[in-house]
């Protein structure tokens, strides 16, 4: 707080920035934003080519108040989308889904749809590498979990969630860096290329 001569207390810009950073209302977008920023860094530095897949929609109604201000007012999903991201890393196709949870003890399997799991399995069967990126907001930790591990866990257990402790023990902690807020490529380099 800053005290001005008139006696009123005014919040500093730093205080407002901290409040904005600590605001929990935008948590659903933070993992996606971090992955997108990381992908942009990888692309600019020629490290990988990974893009977010658009969700296919059918536009039903558009409002045209002006040509430059056209706005979609009604649309429907054409089909269930597969996964969030796909691309290529040093000649290997990759495909992954990014999930975030505020739950501190588990990731609900209801967040991962069966058609997404089938797609990840298909990518693996065709020689690609598929995985989940999972962020536990409470722990401020993000993990890469290969599809094979998810498949084994789901096959061996009749559960509705994956415990945080299991993910921590079996997944790979993704480092956060200043310019690469979700550096999953460093983990992939270890898994796919033995760190080379």
C-alpha positions in Angstrom: 0.0 0.0 0.0 1.1 3.5 -0.7 0.0 6.4 1.6 -0.6 9.6 -0.2 -0.6 13.1 1.4 -4.4 13.2 1.5 -4.4 10.2 3.9 -6.0 7.7 1.5 -4.4 4.3 1.0 -3.9 3.3 -2.6 -2.9 -0.2 -3.8 0.3 -0.3 -5.8 0.5 -1.8 -9.3 2.7 -4.6 -7.8 -0.1 -5.5 -5.4 -2.6 -5.6 -8.2 -0.3 -7.8 -10.3 0.2 -10.2 -7.4 -3.5 -10.4 -6.9 -4.0 -11.1 -10.6 -1.4 -13.9 -10.6 -2.9 -15.5 -7.4 -6.4 -15.3 -8.8 -7.8 -18.8 -9.0 -10.6 -18.0 -11.5 -8.5 -18.6 -14.6 -6.9 -21.8 -13.6 -8.5 -23.8 -16.4 -6.6 -21.9 -19.0 -3.2 -21.8 -17.3 -1.9 -25.2 -18.4 -3.1 -24.6 -22.0 -1.5 -21.2 -22.0 1.8 -22.6 -20.7 1.8 -25.4 -23.3 1.1 -22.9 -26.1 3.9 -20.6 -24.9 6.3 -23.6 -24.8 5.2 -24.7 -28.2 5.9 -21.2 -29.6 9.4 -21.3 -28.1 10.1 -24.7 -29.6 8.9 -23.5 -33.0 10.9 -20.3 -32.9 14.1 -22.2 -31.9 13.5 -25.1 -34.3 13.3 -27.7 -31.6 9.8 -29.1 -32.4 6.7 -28.5 -34.4 3.6 -28.9 -32.2 0.3 -27.2 -32.6 -3.0 -27.1 -30.8 -5.7 -28.9 -32.8 -8.8 -26.8 -33.5 -12.2 -28.3 -32.4 -14.3 -29.0 -35.5 -17.5 -27.0 -35.4 -20.5 -26.4 -37.7 -21.5 -22.8 -37.8 -25.3 -22.3 -37.8 -25.8 -18.6 -37.4 -23.6 -15.5 -37.9 -24.4 -11.9 -36.9 -23.1 -9.5 -39.5 -23.5 -5.9 -38.1 -20.4 -5.0 -40.2 -18.2 -7.2 -42.4 -15.2 -6.7 -40.1 -17.3 -7.4 -37.0 -18.9 -10.8 -38.0 -19.7 -12.8 -34.9 -20.7 -16.5 -34.7 -23.9 -16.6 -32.6 -24.7 -20.3 -32.9 -22.5 -23.3 -33.6 -22.3 -27.1 -32.8 -19.5 -29.5 -32.5 -19.3 -31.7 -35.6 -17.7 -34.7 -33.8 -15.8 -35.4 -30.6 -12.3 -34.0 -30.9 -9.4 -36.4 -30.5 -6.7 -34.8 -28.4 -5.4 -31.3 -27.7 -2.0 -31.3 -29.4 -0.1 -33.1 -32.1 3.2 -32.5 -33.9 6.6 -33.9 -34.6 9.8 -34.0 -32.6 13.0 -35.0 -34.4 11.2 -37.2 -36.8 8.8 -38.8 -34.3 5.1 -37.9 -34.4 3.7 -37.0 -31.0 0.1 -36.6 -29.8 -1.1 -35.6 -26.3 -3.9 -34.3 -24.2 -3.4 -31.7 -21.5 -5.4 -32.0 -18.3 -5.5 -29.8 -15.2 -7.1 -30.5 -11.8 -7.6 -28.5 -8.6 -7.9 -31.8 -6.7 -4.9 -32.4 -4.6 -5.1 -36.1 -4.3 -6.2 -37.5 -7.7 -7.0 -37.0 -11.4 -10.6 -38.0 -12.2 -10.7 -40.4 -15.2 -13.9 -38.6 -16.2 -11.6 -35.8 -17.5 -10.2 -38.3 -20.0 -12.7 -39.4 -22.6 -12.7 -43.0 -24.0 -12.4 -41.7 -27.6 -9.3 -39.7 -26.5 -7.7 -42.9 -25.0 -8.5 -44.8 -28.3 -6.8 -42.0 -30.3 -3.7 -42.1 -28.1 -3.5 -45.9 -28.5 -3.9 -45.5 -32.2 -1.0 -43.0 -32.4 1.2 -45.4 -30.4 0.2 -48.3 -32.7 1.2 -46.3 -35.8 4.7 -45.6 -34.4 4.0 -42.2 -32.8 4.5 -41.3 -29.1 1.4 -40.4 -27.1 1.0 -39.1 -23.6 -0.9 -36.9 -21.1 0.4 -33.7 -19.6 -1.3 -33.5 -16.1 -1.1 -30.4 -13.9 -2.0 -30.6 -10.2 -2.7 -26.9 -9.4 -2.6 -27.5 -5.6 1.0 -28.9 -5.8 2.1 -26.5 -8.6 3.4 -29.6 -10.4 3.0 -30.8 -14.0 3.7 -34.3 -15.1 4.2 -36.1 -18.4 2.5 -39.5 -18.3 3.1 -41.9 -21.3 0.0 -43.5 -22.7 1.4 -47.0 -22.0 1.4 -46.3 -18.2 -2.2 -44.9 -18.3 -3.3 -48.0 -20.3 -1.7 -50.4 -17.8 -3.2 -48.5 -14.8 -6.7 -48.5 -16.2 -6.4 -52.2 -17.3 -5.2 -53.3 -13.9 -7.6 -51.2 -11.8 -11.3 -50.7 -11.9 -11.0 -47.2 -10.6 -12.6 -43.8 -11.4 -9.4 -41.8 -10.8 -5.6 -41.9 -10.8 -4.0 -41.0 -7.5 -1.6 -38.1 -7.3 0.9 -40.3 -5.5 0.8 -42.8 -8.4 1.3 -40.1 -11.0 4.2 -38.6 -8.9 5.8 -42.1 -8.7 5.3 -43.2 -12.3 5.1 -40.0 -14.3 7.8 -37.5 -15.2 7.9 -34.1 -13.5 8.0 -31.4 -16.2 10.3 -28.5 -15.4 9.2 -24.8 -15.5 11.6 -22.4 -17.1 11.4 -18.7 -17.6 10.8 -18.9 -21.4 9.4 -22.4 -21.4 6.7 -22.6 -18.7 5.9 -26.2 -19.5 9.1 -27.7 -20.8 7.8 -31.2 -21.7 10.3 -31.4 -24.6 13.1 -31.9 -22.0 11.3 -34.9 -20.7 10.6 -36.3 -24.2 14.3 -35.9 -25.0 15.1 -38.2 -22.1 12.4 -40.7 -22.9 12.8 -40.8 -26.7 16.4 -39.9 -27.3 18.1 -40.8 -23.9 18.8 -37.1 -23.3 20.6 -36.5 -26.6 
